[in-house]
Amino acid sequence: MRRFGKILTAVTAFFGVTVAMPASAQIFFYPPEHEGQPVMGAEPGLFVPSMADGQAPDIRANLVWNLRSSLNVAALNCQFWPSVMSVDNYNAILTHHSDELNEAYEGLKAYFRRTQGRRWQSVMDEYTTTMYQSYVRVGSQRSFCHSAAEIARDALARPKGQLYLTAQTRMRQMRNSLVSYSDAIMPYHAPVPLPPLLRLDERCWRGSSYNTRRC
């Protein structure tokens, strides 16, 4: 019975430390800085895929729809982090900015009709599918979700008809967040240090207390 008490004490001491440590890796205590310069939507490398030969209305529609696509991916992939409210914020944006989002979608349709002829629907479907996929990154999920939460709150604070301003000022941040970053106190993919196991032989114990001087 005495030996069982020692084992229980050792296990409790060991797991009391190791269980608590990984929790700090689940959220950012010191978020990486993803902010960037405002964009108009035609900057090289900003979007995958890029829009070829787009006019000003096409570029703006593509910019707004990319914002919607990125927040949609966040709503699907950030539910492991309930406090960022990715689903609730995304649904609220769809309602609050419904007219502007519909206008952006119609703008994309007009662009593909003009540039692709009879094939416009299939080409647009492939284009938008690739657009969604460009925001899926396993290695940068935490940084992406953190930025998406900030951007969603910015979008909800905009008056109706001004979602494009969030897209212009925040799309570079969204794109930057797709690069793998680590927390300042929990480097990404770094092994979590574990304390050594407590020894259970008699010389290491004084009753039920562990003798740190002798072991």
ABEGO torsion letter per residue (X at the ends): XAAAAAAAAAAAAAAAAAAAAAAAAABBABBBBABBBBBAGABBGABOBBBBGBBAAAAAAAAAAAAAAAAAAAAAAAAABAAAGAAAAAAAAAAAAAAAAAAAAAAAAAAAAAAAEAAAAAAAAAAAAAAAAAABBAAAAAAAAAAAAAAAAAAAABBBGAAAAAAAAAAAAAAAAABBBBBAABBBGBBBBBBBBBBABAAABBEABBBAAAX
